[in-house]
Amino acid sequence: MSTNLEETKQRRNITIKPSLWKSLKQLGRIQGKSASSLIEESIKLYLKEENINEAYLKMMSVSEVSDQENEEITKVLDALKPENLEEGEEWDV
């Protein structure tokens, strides 16, 4: 999943179990990282391991697609390999 290095971060509230928050804070202290950076790293790793990309997320979030179309799109997207997802050249037509 591509990320824009210049992207402005936004402040958000999350709900998390106290025990998980405690572990997150302890891990952050040990690794010298903030809870936010650890959460970001975890999400990026999850998306990579599950082969989830921006196109997949956009397609799966469209409600006007029938269940059959959604299933067909999911099969095609699941079959994509990382090299299929690399940015290509721009051409003026």
N, C-alpha and C positions, 0 to 999 in steps of 0.2 A: 504494500500500500504506500503510495507516495505521500510524503509529508513536506509541506512548505516550511523551510527553515525560518522564514520571515513571518510565519503565521503568528498573530497575536493571541496570547493565551487568554482564556476567559475564566472568571471565578464562578464555580458551581458548588452547590451543596449536594452531598451524598449521604445516604443512610447506610451505616455499616455496623456490624456487631462489635461491641466493645472489645471482645477478645481478639478479633481480627485487626482492629485499629491498634491495639497494644502491640501485636506482632509487627504490624507495618511500621509503627514508630520505632520499635527496637531495631528492626532491620535497617531502617533509615539511619539511625544513629550509628550502627555498626559500619554501614557502607558509606556514610557521609553524604547521604542523598535525602531529598525531601520526600514526604509521602506522595506528593503530586508526581514527582519524577518516577518513583517506583510504580505507581499506578499506570502512568503513560507507558513505561517500558513493558509492563505486564500485558497491557492491551495490545501493543504493537506485536509482541511475541505471540500472543493468542491468535491475532489475525493472520500472522505469517504461518503459524503451525496449522491452522484450519484452512489455509489457502483462501482467505476471504479478502476481496479487494473492493475498491470503491465502486466499480461497475456492478459487482454482485450485490452490494448493499443497496444501490440505487434501484436495481431491477427488482429486488425482493421487497422493496418498500412501496412499490406502485400498487395501489388497490384496484385499479381498473383492469388488471390482467386476470383472466379466468384461471381457475385451478389447473386446467390442462396446459395452458400456455405457460403458467408459472413453473409447472413440472418440467416442461420441455426446456425452458430457459435455464432452469437449475441444472439439468443434465449437461447442457452445453457448457455452462460456466464451470461446473465441477470438473469437466474434462480438460479445461485450460491448464497449461503448464506455466511456470514462472516466466519462461522466455516469451510466451504469448502475450504477457502483460507488460512487457517493456515498452517504453514510449518510442514511437517511431518518428520519422522525419516529417516535417510539414512541407506540403507542396502547394503552390499557388496554381489554381486551375483556371 
